[in-house]
Amino acid sequence: MAHRPRGGLQEELLRLLQPPVPRRTELVSERVAPTLADIGDAMAGRGADEVLAALDAAIRDAGGTPDPAALREFAAQIEAGENPFT
């Protein structure tokens, strides 16, 4: 029986193997991604309102326009101890 790699591992390897795209680094989503992942780790289990404020501020600081509905969903996941950004 063949052993198949886990989906997350395979996705991570593919991400690491992608050639750098200079225009991609200019995107707000790319610039803010590490910060959002850090917030998800640091604020796991905290109240959704507190997490929402941190996510909103991070996106605004990076020059983006937050999507309130998406951020509420992410904040609820982080409050539950999950990090949707990793």
C-alpha positions in Angstrom: 0.0 0.0 0.0 1.5 3.4 -1.0 1.8 6.1 1.6 0.4 9.4 0.5 1.7 12.7 1.9 -0.6 14.7 4.1 -2.4 17.5 2.3 -1.0 20.2 4.5 2.5 19.1 4.0 2.1 18.8 0.3 0.6 22.3 0.1 3.5 23.7 2.1 6.1 22.1 -0.1 4.4 23.4 -3.2 4.3 26.9 -1.7 8.1 26.7 -0.9 8.9 25.5 -4.4 7.1 28.3 -6.2 9.5 30.8 -7.8 9.3 34.3 -6.3 7.0 36.7 -8.1 8.1 40.3 -7.5 4.6 41.7 -8.2 3.2 39.3 -5.6 5.2 40.9 -2.8 3.5 44.2 -3.5 0.1 42.8 -2.6 -1.3 43.8 0.8 -2.4 40.2 1.4 1.1 38.9 1.0 2.6 41.6 3.2 0.1 41.2 6.0 0.0 37.4 5.9 2.8 36.8 8.4 1.3 39.4 10.8 -2.1 37.7 10.7 -0.5 34.3 11.4 1.3 35.8 14.4 -2.0 37.3 15.7 -3.7 33.9 15.3 -0.9 32.2 17.3 -0.6 34.9 20.0 -4.4 35.5 20.5 -5.7 32.0 20.4 -8.4 31.6 23.0 -8.9 35.4 23.5 -12.3 37.1 22.9 -13.4 37.5 19.3 -13.8 41.3 19.7 -10.2 41.7 20.9 -9.0 39.5 18.0 -11.2 41.3 15.5 -9.6 44.6 16.6 -6.1 43.3 16.2 -6.8 41.8 12.7 -8.5 45.0 11.6 -5.6 47.1 12.8 -3.0 44.9 11.1 -4.8 45.1 7.7 -5.2 48.8 8.0 -1.6 49.3 9.0 -0.5 47.4 5.8 -2.7 49.8 3.7 -5.6 47.4 3.1 -9.3 47.7 3.5 -10.6 45.0 5.9 -13.6 42.8 5.1 -15.6 42.9 8.3 -17.6 39.7 7.7 -14.4 37.7 6.9 -12.6 39.1 9.9 -15.4 38.2 12.2 -15.2 34.6 11.0 -11.5 34.5 11.4 -11.8 36.1 14.9 -14.3 33.4 15.9 -11.9 30.7 14.7 -9.0 32.2 16.7 -11.2 32.6 19.8 -11.9 28.8 19.5 -8.1 28.2 19.4 -7.7 27.6 15.7 -5.4 29.7 13.5 -6.9 30.1 10.0 -3.7 31.7 8.8 -1.3 28.8 9.2 
